[in-house]
Amino acid sequence: MSSDLQILRDKLRTFATEREWGQFHTPKNLSMALMVEAAELLEHFQWLTTEQSSQLSYETRLEVSYEMADVLLYLIRLADTLGVDLMAAAQDKLILNAEKYPADKVRGSSKKYTEY
């Protein structure tokens, strides 16, 4: 795991411990909280056109960045609770995705790997 991610994970552990929140930070609860935060992120884009979603105001971009941070924080906390090394899992997943979606077969296509 990268040192930045480890530092953030350790800060989250401390944050939760100081508030005695470990009892609430079960994988079930953390995954549910992660989805709530992801929905709050999505809410900012819900009725925008594709173009509008790429041209957010400063205020909206700031709000979006905080929702993204919430998603990241819950994901890191969930990984810590389950003992998952996120960096290793992400690297492994990139390899699997490269096998599922070889560039020469899927370039420019949005089809799922089972459709080509």
C-alpha positions as CSV (number, residue, x, y, z in Angstrom):
1,M,0.0,0.0,0.0
2,S,1.3,3.5,-0.8
3,S,2.5,5.6,2.1
4,D,-0.1,8.3,1.4
5,L,-2.9,5.8,1.6
6,Q,-1.4,4.2,4.7
7,I,-1.2,7.6,6.4
8,L,-4.8,8.4,5.5
9,R,-5.9,4.9,6.7
10,D,-4.1,5.5,10.0
11,K,-5.7,8.9,10.5
12,L,-9.1,7.3,9.9
13,R,-8.4,4.6,12.4
14,T,-7.4,7.3,15.0
15,F,-10.5,9.4,14.1
16,A,-12.8,6.4,14.6
17,T,-11.1,5.2,17.7
18,E,-11.2,8.6,19.4
19,R,-15.0,8.7,18.8
20,E,-15.5,5.0,19.8
21,W,-17.0,4.4,16.3
22,G,-15.4,1.0,15.8
23,Q,-18.5,-0.7,17.0
24,F,-20.4,0.9,14.1
25,H,-17.8,0.4,11.5
26,T,-18.8,-3.1,10.4
27,P,-18.3,-4.1,6.7
28,K,-22.0,-4.0,6.2
29,N,-22.4,-0.5,7.7
30,L,-19.3,0.9,6.0
31,S,-20.4,-0.4,2.6
32,M,-23.9,1.1,3.1
33,A,-22.4,4.4,4.1
34,L,-20.1,4.2,1.0
35,M,-23.1,3.8,-1.3
36,V,-25.0,6.7,0.4
37,E,-22.0,9.0,-0.2
38,A,-21.7,7.7,-3.8
39,A,-25.4,8.6,-4.3
40,E,-24.7,12.1,-2.9
41,L,-22.0,12.5,-5.4
42,L,-24.3,11.4,-8.2
43,E,-26.9,13.8,-7.1
44,H,-24.8,16.7,-8.3
45,F,-24.9,15.4,-11.8
46,Q,-28.4,13.9,-11.9
47,W,-30.1,16.4,-14.3
48,L,-27.1,17.9,-16.0
49,T,-26.3,17.4,-19.7
50,T,-23.0,15.8,-20.5
51,E,-21.6,19.2,-21.3
52,Q,-22.9,20.8,-18.1
53,S,-21.3,18.0,-16.1
54,S,-17.9,18.9,-17.5
55,Q,-18.4,22.6,-16.7
56,L,-19.2,22.8,-13.0
57,S,-19.1,26.0,-11.1
58,Y,-16.4,26.5,-8.5
59,E,-18.9,26.0,-5.7
60,T,-20.4,22.8,-7.2
61,R,-16.9,21.4,-8.0
62,L,-16.0,22.0,-4.3
63,E,-19.1,20.2,-3.1
64,V,-18.4,17.3,-5.6
65,S,-14.8,17.1,-4.3
66,Y,-16.1,16.7,-0.7
67,E,-18.5,13.9,-1.8
68,M,-15.6,12.2,-3.6
69,A,-13.5,12.5,-0.5
70,D,-16.3,10.9,1.6
71,V,-16.4,8.0,-0.9
72,L,-12.7,7.6,-0.7
73,L,-12.6,7.8,3.1
74,Y,-15.4,5.2,3.5
75,L,-13.7,2.9,1.0
76,I,-10.4,3.1,2.8
77,R,-12.1,2.5,6.2
78,L,-13.9,-0.5,4.7
79,A,-10.7,-1.9,3.3
80,D,-9.0,-1.5,6.6
81,T,-11.8,-3.2,8.4
82,L,-11.6,-6.2,6.0
83,G,-7.8,-6.2,5.8
84,V,-7.8,-5.5,2.1
85,D,-4.7,-3.8,0.5
86,L,-6.5,-1.4,-1.8
87,M,-3.4,-0.7,-3.9
88,A,-2.6,-4.3,-4.5
89,A,-6.3,-5.0,-5.2
90,A,-6.4,-2.2,-7.7
91,Q,-3.2,-3.4,-9.4
92,D,-4.7,-6.9,-9.7
93,K,-7.9,-5.6,-11.0
94,L,-6.2,-3.5,-13.7
95,I,-4.5,-6.7,-14.9
96,L,-7.8,-8.6,-14.9
97,N,-9.5,-5.7,-16.8
98,A,-6.7,-5.7,-19.4
99,E,-7.3,-9.4,-20.0
100,K,-11.1,-8.9,-20.3
101,Y,-10.8,-5.8,-22.5
102,P,-7.8,-6.1,-24.8
103,A,-7.2,-2.8,-26.5
104,D,-7.1,-4.2,-30.0
105,K,-10.5,-5.7,-29.6
106,V,-12.4,-3.0,-27.6
107,R,-10.8,0.3,-28.7
108,G,-13.6,2.9,-29.1
109,S,-16.3,0.5,-28.0
110,S,-18.4,0.7,-24.8
111,K,-19.6,-2.9,-25.0
112,K,-19.2,-5.2,-22.1
113,Y,-16.5,-7.8,-22.5
114,T,-19.2,-10.5,-22.9
115,E,-20.6,-8.7,-26.0
116,Y,-17.5,-8.6,-28.3
